[in-house]
């Protein structure tokens, strides 16, 4: 595979960390969509995919999901629900 981008060695860690955060964000979104549609993504093996629904069905995962959903839709007393206004950018890009 040919490398398409080059940067100075002193920037390697920063570039890698930003790539890692971006990749985790986009892959998680894609998997989340497939989870909602109950479809296996083409890039995940049958063996790995069979593990994910089993993990999502655990009480710990359900509790975490419920807590996150409640947090996303909550607001301090007397205030409106906070709206994310940064668009589709992740925190590292801001």
C-alpha positions as CSV (number, residue, x, y, z in Angstrom):
1,X,0.0,0.0,0.0
2,X,1.3,3.4,-0.9
3,X,1.3,6.1,1.7
4,X,-0.7,9.2,0.6
5,X,0.1,11.6,3.4
6,X,3.4,12.6,5.1
7,X,4.1,14.7,8.2
8,X,7.1,15.5,10.3
9,X,7.9,12.9,12.9
10,X,7.3,15.3,15.8
11,X,3.6,15.4,14.7
12,X,3.1,11.6,14.5
13,X,1.5,11.2,17.9
14,X,-1.0,14.0,17.4
15,X,-1.9,12.8,13.9
16,X,-2.3,9.2,15.1
17,X,-4.5,10.2,18.1
18,X,-6.8,12.4,16.0
19,X,-7.1,9.6,13.4
20,X,-7.9,7.1,16.1
21,X,-10.6,9.3,17.7
22,X,-12.2,10.0,14.3
23,X,-12.1,6.4,13.3
24,X,-13.6,5.2,16.6
25,X,-16.4,7.8,16.2
26,X,-17.3,7.0,12.6
27,X,-17.1,3.2,13.1
28,X,-19.2,3.3,16.3
29,X,-21.9,5.3,14.4
30,X,-22.0,2.8,11.6
31,X,-22.2,-0.1,14.0
32,X,-24.9,1.7,16.0
33,X,-27.0,2.2,12.8
34,X,-26.6,-1.5,11.9
35,X,-27.6,-2.5,15.5
36,X,-30.8,-0.5,15.2
37,X,-31.6,-2.1,11.8
38,X,-30.6,-5.5,13.2
39,X,-28.1,-6.0,10.3
40,X,-24.6,-7.3,10.3
41,X,-22.1,-4.9,8.7
42,X,-20.1,-6.5,5.8
43,X,-16.8,-5.6,7.5
44,X,-17.5,-7.6,10.7
45,X,-17.2,-11.4,10.7
46,X,-20.1,-13.6,11.7
47,X,-18.1,-14.7,14.8
48,X,-17.5,-11.2,16.0
49,X,-21.0,-10.0,15.2
50,X,-22.5,-12.9,17.3
51,X,-20.7,-11.6,20.3
52,X,-22.0,-8.0,20.0
53,X,-25.7,-8.6,20.4
54,X,-25.0,-10.9,23.3
55,X,-23.0,-8.1,25.0
56,X,-25.7,-5.5,24.3
57,X,-28.3,-7.8,25.9
58,X,-26.4,-7.8,29.3
59,X,-27.9,-5.9,32.2
60,X,-24.7,-3.8,32.5
61,X,-25.0,-2.7,28.8
62,X,-28.7,-2.0,29.1
63,X,-28.1,0.1,32.3
64,X,-25.3,2.0,30.6
65,X,-27.5,2.7,27.6
66,X,-30.5,3.9,29.7
67,X,-28.2,6.2,31.8
68,X,-26.7,7.7,28.6
69,X,-30.1,8.2,27.0
70,X,-31.4,9.9,30.2
71,X,-28.3,12.1,30.3
72,X,-28.7,13.2,26.6
73,X,-32.3,14.3,27.2
74,X,-31.9,15.9,30.6
75,X,-31.7,19.6,31.6
76,X,-30.9,21.4,34.8
77,X,-34.0,22.7,36.7
78,X,-35.5,25.7,34.9
79,X,-33.4,25.4,31.8
80,X,-34.0,23.9,28.3
81,X,-32.3,20.7,27.2
82,X,-28.8,21.3,26.0
83,X,-28.4,21.1,22.3
84,X,-25.2,20.0,20.6
85,X,-24.3,22.9,18.3
86,X,-20.9,21.9,17.0
87,X,-22.3,19.9,14.1
88,X,-20.8,16.6,13.0
89,X,-17.3,17.4,14.3
90,X,-15.9,15.5,17.2
91,X,-14.3,17.2,20.3
92,X,-10.7,16.8,19.1
93,X,-11.5,18.8,15.9
94,X,-13.0,21.6,17.9
